Amino acid sequence: MGVVWQARNELLDRRVAVKCARPDDSRAAQRLMKETRYATRLHHPNVVAVFDYAAEGDACWIVMEYVPSRSLAQLTAERGPLTPQEAGSIDGRSRRAGEVP
């Protein structure tokens, strides 16, 4: 849906993640705005915080908390497929992120 970069918020002197909607996808900006609205309503250890949303012309971005990690693609490229237990653990954490305490 978009491209994510690591960046630095110079004003606050902290690393952030910046997600940009894909310019070749006409609905990407709408989906990114929805993602931003939903994410700002969630407060959970398994969900990154959203700090800001910016739009200019056809381009838009979300500025989010930066969490150092590897992607699932990187992990599986390095060590092969996940075991069923590992996959279940990831799925369980993702599901709990959507639960209301």
PEGI-V372822 format. One record per residue. N is the residue number from 0. RES is the residue in three letters. PHI is phi in whole degrees, -180 to 180 (NA if undefined). OMEGA is omega in whole degrees, 0 to 359 (none if undefined). BURIAL is I if it has 16 or more other C-alpha atoms within 10 Angstrom, else O. Layout:
BEGIN
N	RES	PHI	OMEGA	BURIAL
N	RES	PHI	OMEGA	BURIAL
END
This chain:
BEGIN
0	MET	NA	182	O
1	GLY	-160	179	O
2	VAL	-115	181	O
3	VAL	-118	177	O
4	TRP	-121	169	O
5	GLN	-87	182	O
6	ALA	-142	177	O
7	ARG	-123	171	O
8	ASN	-81	185	O
9	GLU	-68	180	O
10	LEU	-64	183	O
11	LEU	-98	179	O
12	ASP	52	177	O
13	ARG	-146	176	O
14	ARG	-75	178	I
15	VAL	-138	171	I
16	ALA	-108	179	I
17	VAL	-119	180	I
18	LYS	-108	181	I
19	CYS	-114	176	I
20	ALA	-68	180	I
21	ARG	-68	182	I
22	PRO	-70	181	O
23	ASP	-88	180	O
24	ASP	-117	186	O
25	SER	-64	181	O
26	ARG	-100	184	O
27	ALA	-62	181	I
28	ALA	-63	178	I
29	GLN	-64	180	O
30	ARG	-66	179	O
31	LEU	-66	177	I
32	MET	-64	177	I
33	LYS	-63	178	O
34	GLU	-58	180	O
35	THR	-63	180	I
36	ARG	-61	180	O
37	TYR	-67	183	O
38	ALA	-65	181	I
39	THR	-71	178	O
40	ARG	-88	183	O
41	LEU	-98	174	I
42	HIS	-134	185	O
43	HIS	-153	180	O
44	PRO	-59	181	O
45	ASN	-95	180	O
46	VAL	-126	179	I
47	VAL	-70	179	I
48	ALA	-79	175	I
49	VAL	-100	182	I
50	PHE	-97	187	O
51	ASP	-162	173	O
52	TYR	-132	179	I
53	ALA	-135	177	O
54	ALA	-140	176	O
55	GLU	-148	184	O
56	GLY	62	179	O
57	ASP	-88	183	O
58	ALA	-97	175	O
59	CYS	-149	185	I
60	TRP	-142	168	I
61	ILE	-113	173	I
62	VAL	-105	187	I
63	MET	-127	172	I
64	GLU	-58	176	I
65	TYR	-91	178	I
66	VAL	-122	180	O
67	PRO	-64	181	O
68	SER	-169	173	O
69	ARG	-113	176	O
70	SER	-76	177	O
71	LEU	-62	178	O
72	ALA	-63	178	O
73	GLN	-65	181	O
74	LEU	-60	182	O
75	THR	-71	176	O
76	ALA	-67	182	O
77	GLU	-74	188	O
78	ARG	-130	176	O
79	GLY	94	183	O
80	PRO	-61	176	O
81	LEU	-75	172	O
82	THR	-74	176	O
83	PRO	-57	180	O
84	GLN	-66	179	O
85	GLU	-65	179	O
86	ALA	-63	178	O
87	GLY	-64	179	O
88	SER	-64	178	O
89	ILE	-64	180	O
90	ASP	-62	180	O
91	GLY	-63	179	O
92	ARG	-66	178	O
93	SER	-65	180	O
94	ARG	-66	180	O
95	ARG	-65	180	O
96	ALA	-63	179	I
97	GLY	-89	181	O
98	GLU	-79	176	O
99	VAL	-94	182	O
100	PRO	-65	none	O
END
